[in-house]
Amino acid sequence: MARVAGTGQSSGELTIGIIGPYDLVEKIMLSGPVPARSPGPDTTWPLPARRLVAAAYRDEQEAADKVTRLGAGIDACLFASPVPYDYAVKAGVLTAPATYVPLAGSALYRALLRAQLISGHDLARASFDVLGRGAVTEVLEEIGVPARGVHVHEEPASPAALASFHERLWRRGQTSVAFTCLQSVAGKLSAAGVPVVAVRPTDAAIRSALRTAVLLGAYRRLEEAQLAVAVVEVPALRDTAPRRGLQRHSRDELRLTVHRFLVQEAQRIHAAVSPAGDHGFLITATRGSLATATGGWRLPPFTERAQAELGIVIEVGAGLGRTAQDAEASARAELAAARSGASGRHGARDRGGRALVPAPRQPAGDAVRLRGLETLARLAASLPAGEALAVDAETASQLLSVTPRTARRLLQALVADGLAWPLPPGRTPQPGRPRQFYRLLVEKLAQR
């Protein structure tokens, strides 16, 4: 088994986080081994060893918190169904590749077969949740069942809302059976006397999804191990004009100061520093470690800390390549392009010339702020008309369909982005910590 170095991992074993309800997580954890090679007769795709880490929940809205608790040591995430995956995507907590076990294929066929053979339900008068109408229609038409009379609830909703959807249709006589992808919904419908069939993943679908998760994690590991070089230049050292240049001992002192600073910064990301000429340095790292120093390729590395701690302006260009020469050439080309565009902002490019960091004039926090504006818009649209634009974590969790902990984190992110401000806690006669309300600055939405 080949080992991948330079990513902070000590071995080639991949770590896959499994997120879902307890019963499905247990089923995935106990599933048979993933085929080590593809089924094709000519092409083989050996898979690396993998370790599965369980993150089970009782409610789908806890999915985002479970992903956060898994931490940065996860190479890929596998969700037990599309529902927790959607919650994690909307909460913006995914930092690793992710996939889910599909329910629109073999799982739906099995559920339809069980409903027909065991209970004799009329499949043409059924209700479905979570699955897309197109997927449901395609499966029904393939087995010769007309889909004109079926009802599909595609939009994400709480278990109570989905159970109400199915029960209302059944009591009106519009359906004969409900198909649900959530075990909690199946329990509510059974208690209400509504005929229900749970759409659960098949063993084959689980193994296929687990294989996909392993491939996603392996690709990410290989991508992060790609060689990266950052070229650092100090304008004060590059300025050698007699009248403006520094004295020799001052230049030497400045160079040593910058070198010492870069060595400290490089140690944080397990990189190496070497001098490059009279006024520059080379930092050799991996794509993964340099991405850490750039906030996911959103910020130029080292520049802000150099300005804050040393009061020194440095220019940085980063590049990728199969060889050190290719990576350095890309880094120097990016540095020259950034210098000719806007001072103080630099980017990174791969060996094909594609930018990895936003252009020099683009604010580094645009992607983060865009997510904040989307959260603000969802909160504002969900509040009843005429109600004060102030919410606490509990109210936000209900409006966004996330847990209070996730809602509190999203509200704090809005404050950091200048899209909300915390209101002074009010006095309350009850003991304990008062509820923290946040004023939503919906005026910012008009500036999008």
VOGU-3710 file (C-alpha; in Angstrom, 3 decimals, decimal comma):
1> marvagtgqs> 0,000/0,000/0,000  1,513/3,269/-1,098  1,718/6,043/1,452  1,031/9,691/0,737  3,281/12,137/2,532  3,089/15,845/3,062  -0,592/16,143/4,012  -0,343/15,849/7,735  -1,362/12,184/7,568  1,048/9,563/8,777
11> sgeltigiig> -0,229/6,781/6,511  -2,190/6,098/3,349  -5,295/5,079/5,318  -8,275/7,298/4,542  -10,722/8,456/7,196  -14,371/8,506/6,123  -17,008/10,125/8,339  -20,398/8,374/8,328  -23,308/10,704/9,182  -26,891/9,530/9,584
21> pydlvekiml> -29,437/8,016/11,986  -28,174/5,332/14,347  -29,642/2,357/12,504  -28,319/3,359/9,069  -24,920/4,395/10,414  -24,623/0,982/12,048  -25,617/-0,691/8,791  -22,984/1,247/6,861  -20,310/0,590/9,485  -21,069/-3,148/9,320
31> sgpvparspg> -21,425/-3,304/5,539  -19,262/-5,677/3,598  -15,845/-4,641/2,292  -15,735/-2,268/-0,639  -14,516/-4,060/-3,778  -10,830/-3,256/-4,113  -11,022/-3,102/-7,899  -13,502/-1,959/-10,478  -15,628/-4,662/-12,127  -14,304/-3,927/-15,625
41> pdttwplpar> -12,237/-6,705/-17,255  -9,472/-4,420/-18,480  -9,187/-1,511/-16,031  -8,289/-1,911/-12,361  -8,751/0,771/-9,725  -7,093/-0,255/-6,469  -8,568/1,539/-3,453  -6,578/2,637/-0,400  -7,392/1,346/3,050  -10,127/3,272/4,833
51> rlvaaayrde> -11,237/3,818/8,415  -14,872/4,609/9,129  -15,814/7,085/11,871  -19,444/7,074/13,020  -21,355/10,313/13,647  -24,918/9,215/14,408  -27,804/11,501/15,316  -31,425/11,236/16,472  -32,711/14,118/14,339  -31,694/15,067/10,800
61> qeaadkvtrl> -31,232/18,693/11,874  -28,219/17,587/13,951  -26,271/16,651/10,794  -24,390/19,963/10,588  -23,230/19,703/14,200  -22,065/16,121/13,649  -19,972/17,200/10,654  -18,413/19,985/12,709  -17,524/17,561/15,506  -15,772/15,228/13,066
71> gagidaclfa> -13,172/17,973/12,600  -10,539/18,487/9,948  -9,115/14,963/10,102  -11,803/13,585/7,794  -10,836/12,888/4,188  -14,449/12,556/2,995  -17,986/12,408/4,394  -20,649/9,844/3,545  -24,235/10,707/4,507  -26,823/7,989/4,966
81> spvpydyavk> -29,323/9,809/2,715  -29,754/13,097/0,825  -31,540/14,697/3,808  -28,604/15,132/6,224  -26,382/16,017/3,274  -28,690/18,932/2,381  -28,694/20,170/5,987  -24,876/20,135/6,085  -24,601/21,937/2,728  -27,034/24,672/3,771
91> agvltapaty> -25,195/25,169/7,069  -21,898/25,626/5,172  -19,953/23,237/7,410  -18,530/20,892/4,767  -14,768/21,260/4,432  -14,112/17,871/2,813  -15,594/16,086/-0,223  -18,985/14,597/0,565  -21,529/12,256/-0,968  -24,609/10,344/0,175
101> vplagsalyr> -26,253/6,958/-0,264  -28,811/7,412/-3,072  -32,415/6,414/-2,466  -33,866/7,021/-5,934  -32,445/3,853/-7,481  -32,417/0,341/-6,089  -33,802/1,526/-2,734  -36,946/2,934/-4,352  -37,411/-0,138/-6,552  -37,243/-2,374/-3,475
111> allraqlisg> -39,738/-0,220/-1,562  -42,196/-0,285/-4,466  -41,826/-4,049/-4,838  -42,465/-4,629/-1,133  -45,528/-2,374/-1,191  -46,960/-4,243/-4,188  -46,150/-7,847/-3,270  -46,626/-7,787/0,496  -49,476/-5,302/0,962  -51,003/-4,940/-2,509
121> hdlarasfdv> -51,071/-1,136/-2,423  -52,038/0,882/-5,491  -48,719/2,424/-6,530  -50,448/4,866/-8,862  -52,045/6,509/-5,784  -49,026/7,058/-3,544  -47,191/9,924/-1,875  -43,418/10,357/-1,747  -41,082/12,674/0,163  -37,456/13,846/-0,238
131> lgrgavtevl> -37,088/12,244/-3,692  -37,378/14,398/-6,795  -40,501/14,138/-8,907  -38,434/13,311/-11,961  -36,770/10,363/-10,244  -40,106/9,034/-8,945  -41,781/9,397/-12,338  -38,918/7,654/-14,118  -38,990/4,638/-11,792  -42,779/4,285/-11,923
141> eeigvpargv> -42,872/4,524/-15,712  -40,136/1,914/-16,019  -42,297/-0,595/-14,133  -45,424/0,368/-16,071  -47,207/2,395/-13,375  -48,750/5,748/-14,382  -47,349/8,618/-12,338  -50,102/11,178/-12,954  -51,834/10,512/-9,632  -48,794/10,418/-7,333
151> hvheepaspa> -47,893/13,239/-4,961  -44,272/14,230/-4,291  -42,936/16,528/-1,551  -39,506/17,482/-2,926  -38,652/20,435/-0,690  -36,756/19,756/2,551  -38,985/19,955/5,604  -39,166/18,814/9,196  -40,359/15,264/10,000  -43,589/16,702/11,407
161> alasfherlw> -44,299/18,629/8,202  -43,602/15,595/6,001  -45,771/13,352/8,159  -48,571/15,914/7,924  -48,203/15,969/4,121  -48,643/12,204/3,829  -51,426/11,924/6,432  -53,493/14,740/4,925  -53,461/13,117/1,480  -54,345/9,696/2,888
171> rrgqtsvaft> -57,270/10,952/4,993  -58,664/12,759/1,962  -58,591/9,484/0,046  -56,105/10,776/-2,500  -53,460/8,149/-1,696  -53,357/4,552/-0,558  -49,786/4,404/0,759  -46,959/6,740/1,758  -43,307/6,254/0,823  -40,893/8,121/3,103
181> clqsvagkls> -37,119/8,365/3,240  -37,081/9,271/6,956  -37,520/6,653/9,644  -38,889/9,302/12,021  -41,656/10,095/9,517  -42,432/6,397/9,119  -42,867/6,118/12,891  -45,262/9,087/13,025  -47,362/7,732/10,150  -47,543/4,239/11,618
191> aagvpvvavr> -48,748/5,689/14,918  -51,467/7,607/13,009  -52,593/4,471/11,184  -51,358/5,593/7,760  -50,004/2,799/5,527  -46,323/3,604/5,067  -43,243/2,045/3,477  -39,784/3,302/4,431  -37,356/3,770/1,536  -34,103/2,377/2,896
201> ptdaairsal> -30,790/1,963/1,055  -29,839/-1,454/-0,242  -26,535/-3,116/0,612  -25,359/-2,634/-2,978  -26,157/1,088/-2,851  -24,260/1,428/0,426  -21,171/-0,300/-0,942  -21,275/1,814/-4,105  -21,617/5,058/-2,136  -18,830/4,029/0,226
211> rtavllgayr> -16,590/3,351/-2,745  -17,395/6,810/-4,118  -16,526/8,385/-0,761  -13,196/6,542/-0,689  -12,370/7,716/-4,225  -13,269/11,309/-3,306  -11,035/11,149/-0,251  -8,157/9,593/-2,190  -8,394/12,251/-4,904  -8,388/15,003/-2,308
221> rleeaqlava> -5,351/13,451/-0,580  -3,428/13,285/-3,856  -4,455/16,838/-4,755  -3,280/18,198/-1,418  0,061/16,423/-1,820  0,798/18,343/-5,017  3,933/20,465/-4,840  3,413/24,169/-4,141  5,936/27,030/-4,058  5,462/30,543/-2,720
231> vvevpalrdt> 7,807/33,304/-3,885  8,220/36,062/-1,281  9,807/39,401/-2,132  10,488/42,382/0,151  10,046/45,713/-1,676  12,281/47,522/0,842  15,160/45,184/-0,026  14,462/45,316/-3,746  14,815/49,118/-3,690  18,557/49,578/-4,268
241> aprrglqrhs> 18,609/53,201/-5,473  21,435/55,057/-3,679  19,279/57,818/-2,254  16,450/55,615/-1,113  18,246/52,401/-0,378  18,952/51,123/3,087  22,422/51,047/4,612  24,089/47,656/4,391  23,721/46,764/8,061  20,075/47,875/8,000
251> rdelrltvhr> 19,449/45,734/4,928  21,058/42,728/6,579  19,021/43,240/9,730  15,784/43,553/7,729  16,599/40,457/5,700  17,309/38,424/8,855  14,083/39,666/10,431  12,003/38,635/7,431  13,808/35,299/7,180  13,184/34,533/10,840
261> flvqeaqrih> 9,510/35,498/10,470  9,071/33,263/7,396  10,742/30,316/9,111  8,261/30,613/11,974  5,366/30,840/9,552  6,645/27,904/7,510  6,912/25,730/10,598  3,204/26,221/11,181  2,408/24,547/7,860  5,348/22,093/7,732
271> aavspagdhg> 7,057/23,948/4,861  10,677/24,874/4,106  12,220/28,329/3,512  15,262/29,122/1,409  16,826/32,443/0,265  16,266/33,494/-3,336  18,483/36,380/-4,378  19,085/39,567/-2,413  15,491/40,476/-1,759  13,434/37,267/-1,913
281> flitatrgsl> 12,732/33,864/-0,439  11,222/30,581/-1,601  8,776/28,606/0,531  8,318/25,001/-0,568  5,198/23,231/0,676  2,322/21,033/-0,438  -0,935/22,298/-1,844  -2,745/21,212/1,310  -0,392/22,957/3,717  -0,274/26,166/1,669
291> atatggwrlp> -4,061/26,132/1,432  -4,071/26,259/5,233  -1,940/29,396/5,191  -4,204/31,054/2,613  -7,550/30,297/4,254  -8,501/27,893/1,479  -6,860/30,002/-1,272  -8,876/33,087/-0,300  -6,067/35,185/1,221  -2,460/35,900/0,254
301> pfteraqael> -0,208/33,973/2,658  1,911/35,687/5,326  1,258/39,275/4,176  -1,184/40,336/6,861  0,847/38,842/9,714  4,036/40,453/8,373  2,308/43,828/8,292  0,733/43,392/11,723  3,698/41,900/13,603  6,680/43,488/11,839
311> givievgagl> 5,227/46,498/10,075  6,826/45,179/6,866  5,216/44,937/3,441  5,953/41,711/1,575  4,765/40,520/-1,821  3,784/36,887/-2,329  2,948/34,777/-5,353  2,081/31,083/-5,126  2,082/28,378/-7,775  1,631/24,653/-8,292
321> grtaqdaeas> 3,424/22,190/-10,522  4,656/18,656/-11,034  8,207/19,814/-10,364  9,753/22,508/-8,205  10,745/24,428/-11,335  7,186/24,391/-12,679  5,754/25,520/-9,351  8,308/28,322/-8,971  7,694/29,533/-12,513  3,949/29,668/-11,853
331> araelaaars> 4,537/31,502/-8,568  6,803/34,131/-10,175  4,315/34,671/-13,001  1,526/35,191/-10,482  3,671/37,570/-8,437  4,441/39,656/-11,513  0,768/39,742/-12,499  -0,315/40,741/-8,998  2,354/43,459/-8,787  1,219/44,990/-12,061
341> gasgrhgard> -2,424/44,869/-10,983  -2,907/45,990/-7,386  -0,275/46,187/-4,691  -0,690/44,244/-1,513  -2,997/41,556/-2,979  -1,588/38,441/-4,534  -2,895/35,174/-5,835  -1,902/31,672/-6,812  -2,132/29,681/-10,012  -1,753/26,066/-10,979
351> rggralvpap> 0,548/24,945/-13,756  -2,269/25,457/-16,277  -2,567/29,130/-15,367  -5,892/28,785/-13,526  -6,253/31,119/-10,534  -6,591/29,515/-7,113  -6,867/32,764/-5,155  -9,317/35,576/-5,998  -8,044/38,258/-8,350  -6,085/41,131/-6,744
361> rqpagdavrl> -9,028/43,544/-6,679  -11,521/41,011/-5,367  -12,188/41,108/-1,605  -10,935/37,934/0,047  -14,099/37,469/2,098  -16,573/37,601/-0,817  -17,489/33,916/-0,663  -17,983/34,021/3,094  -20,005/37,237/2,918  -22,184/35,813/0,154
371> rgletlarla> -23,116/32,892/2,407  -23,904/35,399/5,164  -26,178/37,392/2,849  -28,001/34,205/1,870  -28,542/33,347/5,547  -29,750/36,895/6,248  -32,187/36,736/3,308  -33,605/33,395/4,474  -34,137/34,709/8,000  -35,764/37,928/6,818
381> aslpageala> -38,074/36,082/4,414  -39,162/33,605/7,106  -40,146/36,220/9,697  -43,853/37,126/9,784  -44,731/40,468/8,187  -44,662/43,372/10,606  -42,600/41,524/13,195  -39,396/43,043/14,591  -36,260/41,969/12,731  -34,623/40,540/15,840
391> vdaetasqll> -34,110/36,837/16,494  -32,374/34,629/19,011  -30,732/31,251/18,426  -33,914/29,268/19,130  -36,013/31,286/16,715  -33,292/31,181/14,042  -32,974/27,409/14,422  -36,686/27,004/13,663  -36,585/29,376/10,687  -33,461/27,786/9,167
401> svtprtarrl> -34,298/24,174/10,155  -30,993/23,726/11,991  -30,088/23,027/15,608  -29,846/25,937/18,078  -26,083/25,443/18,267  -25,718/25,784/14,494  -28,085/28,771/14,504  -26,017/30,479/17,201  -22,878/29,977/15,107  -24,596/31,384/12,006
411> lqalvadgla> -25,820/34,440/13,929  -22,333/35,083/15,267  -21,010/34,827/11,700  -23,557/37,445/10,619  -22,249/39,754/13,347  -18,669/39,213/12,161  -19,725/40,047/8,571  -21,518/43,224/9,666  -24,939/41,805/8,741  -26,360/41,787/12,282
421> wplppgrtpq> -25,567/43,177/15,691  -26,133/41,706/19,150  -28,741/43,531/21,207  -28,175/44,188/24,932  -29,649/41,315/26,961  -32,920/42,256/28,574  -33,640/41,871/32,220  -35,656/38,806/33,095  -37,043/37,625/36,433  -36,162/34,018/35,632
431> pgrprqfyrl> -32,797/32,741/36,865  -30,148/31,734/34,399  -28,559/33,225/31,338  -30,795/35,711/29,443  -31,611/35,048/25,798  -29,324/36,846/23,342  -31,180/38,572/20,503  -29,610/39,797/17,267  -30,873/42,690/15,131  -30,890/41,648/11,458
441> lveklaqr> -29,513/44,379/9,189  -31,767/43,664/6,229  -30,695/46,983/4,738  -27,525/45,200/3,618  -29,586/43,041/1,231  -30,275/46,078/-0,950  -26,505/46,509/-1,403  -25,957/43,038/-2,908
//
